[in-house]
Amino acid sequence: MNDDAAAFDPGLVSPRPTAASVLMSEDFTAATLTALRHRLRAAVGGAGLVGDEGYDFVLAVHELATNAVRHGGGHGHLHLRRQDDVLICEVSDHGATASGLPVRLPPVDVAGGRGLWLAHRLSEGLLLTRGVDGVTATVTACLDVVAGPPVVDGATAEPHPFAEDDPR
């Protein structure tokens, strides 16, 4: 066996450790939703998720927090962490069930009902889980994908991948 073969042997490569850091963890109510959104925006931006992608992620989480207040007992808990190049935000409430929750766009003549659909569309992924204490909605955003093109002399070196005709 030569040195090149040994270098690529998966048995000799230890897995890359994952670094996780908590960026926010706090309870919220209807009265604190606006302040929560501002703190979330600062934490998300500080983690490197900026521009439209950062705004979309904050909006997705805000929709989940609003749902927690409206449908999950009037309060909830937000937990935002970064694990490697992924932001993970969990919004937990004391709702009765996650089964049968519509993650689809309701008809245009129906008021409301778009929060989960928006959270799904505005994030990299949405996961709903039911526990003994309630429902947890988790959304993610990849930081390495949204880092954007390099900036040279104040201008981007290549066009943004989402042009004006983006259907989002």
C-alpha positions in Angstrom: 0.0 0.0 0.0 1.4 3.4 -0.9 1.0 6.6 1.0 -1.6 7.9 -1.4 -3.9 4.9 -0.8 -3.5 5.3 3.0 -4.4 9.0 2.8 -7.8 8.2 1.3 -8.6 5.2 3.4 -11.9 6.1 5.2 -10.8 3.9 8.1 -7.9 6.2 8.8 -9.9 9.5 8.6 -11.5 10.6 11.7 -14.9 12.3 11.3 -14.9 16.1 11.3 -16.1 17.3 14.7 -19.2 19.4 14.5 -19.2 22.7 16.3 -22.5 23.8 17.7 -23.1 27.1 19.4 -26.3 28.5 20.9 -27.1 32.0 19.5 -30.5 32.5 21.2 -32.7 30.7 23.6 -35.7 32.4 25.1 -39.3 32.2 26.0 -41.8 34.5 24.3 -45.5 35.6 24.4 -47.6 37.8 22.1 -46.4 40.8 24.0 -42.7 40.0 23.2 -43.0 38.8 19.6 -41.7 42.1 18.1 -38.7 42.4 20.4 -38.0 38.7 19.8 -38.0 39.3 16.0 -35.5 42.2 16.4 -33.1 40.1 18.5 -33.5 37.2 16.1 -32.6 39.4 13.2 -29.5 40.6 14.9 -28.4 37.0 15.8 -29.1 35.7 12.3 -27.2 38.6 10.8 -24.3 38.1 13.2 -24.1 34.5 12.2 -23.6 35.6 8.6 -27.1 35.1 7.1 -27.7 38.5 5.6 -29.7 40.0 2.7 -32.8 38.4 1.4 -31.8 35.0 2.8 -31.5 36.4 6.3 -34.8 38.3 6.0 -36.6 35.2 4.7 -35.2 33.0 7.6 -36.3 35.6 10.2 -39.8 35.8 8.6 -40.1 32.0 8.6 -39.2 31.9 12.3 -41.5 34.8 13.1 -44.4 32.9 11.4 -43.7 29.9 13.6 -43.5 32.0 16.7 -46.8 33.7 15.8 -48.4 30.3 15.3 -47.1 29.2 18.7 -48.8 32.1 20.3 -52.1 31.7 18.4 -52.4 28.0 18.4 -50.0 26.6 21.0 -51.1 28.0 24.3 -50.2 31.6 24.1 -46.5 31.3 24.5 -43.5 29.4 23.3 -39.7 29.0 23.3 -37.2 29.8 20.6 -33.9 28.1 20.4 -31.4 29.2 17.6 -28.1 27.6 17.2 -25.4 27.3 14.6 -24.0 23.9 13.8 -21.1 24.2 11.4 -22.5 26.1 8.4 -26.2 25.6 9.3 -28.5 27.7 11.3 -31.1 25.7 13.1 -34.1 27.3 14.8 -36.6 25.4 16.9 -39.8 27.0 18.0 -41.7 25.0 20.7 -45.1 25.5 22.1 -47.8 23.6 24.1 -50.0 22.8 21.1 -51.9 19.5 21.2 -50.7 18.0 17.9 -48.5 18.2 14.9 -50.4 15.7 12.8 -52.7 17.1 10.2 -51.1 20.6 10.3 -51.5 22.0 6.7 -48.2 22.9 5.1 -49.9 24.0 1.9 -51.2 27.2 0.5 -54.9 27.7 1.4 -57.4 29.1 -1.1 -57.1 32.8 -1.7 -60.5 33.5 -0.2 -59.4 32.0 3.2 -58.0 34.4 5.8 -54.8 33.1 7.5 -53.4 29.6 7.4 -50.2 30.5 5.5 -47.7 30.5 8.4 -46.4 26.9 8.0 -46.4 27.2 4.2 -44.4 30.4 4.4 -42.0 28.9 6.9 -41.5 25.9 4.6 -41.0 28.1 1.5 -38.7 30.7 3.2 -36.2 28.2 4.8 -34.1 25.3 3.7 -36.4 22.9 5.5 -39.3 22.6 7.9 -39.8 19.8 10.4 -42.8 19.5 12.7 -42.5 17.1 15.7 -44.9 16.3 18.5 -43.6 15.7 22.0 -45.2 15.1 25.3 -45.2 18.8 26.0 -46.4 20.1 22.6 -45.2 20.8 19.1 -41.7 21.8 17.9 -41.3 23.4 14.5 -37.7 23.4 13.2 -36.4 25.4 10.3 -32.8 25.5 8.9 -30.7 27.7 6.7 -27.4 26.8 5.1 -24.8 29.6 5.6 -22.3 28.3 3.0 -24.9 28.3 0.2 -26.1 31.8 0.9 -22.7 33.4 1.5 -22.9 34.9 -2.0 -20.3 35.9 -4.5 -17.1 37.6 -3.4 -17.2 41.4 -3.2 -14.5 43.2 -5.1 -14.2 47.0 -4.8 -17.7 47.2 -3.4 -19.3 45.2 -6.3 -20.2 41.6 -6.5 -18.0 39.5 -8.8 -20.9 37.7 -10.3 -24.7 38.1 -10.4 -26.9 37.0 -7.5 -28.4 33.5 -8.3 -31.9 34.8 -7.7 -32.8 37.1 -10.5 -35.8 39.4 -10.6 -37.8 36.7 -12.2 -37.4 34.4 -9.2 -40.9 33.0 -8.5 -40.4 33.1 -4.7 
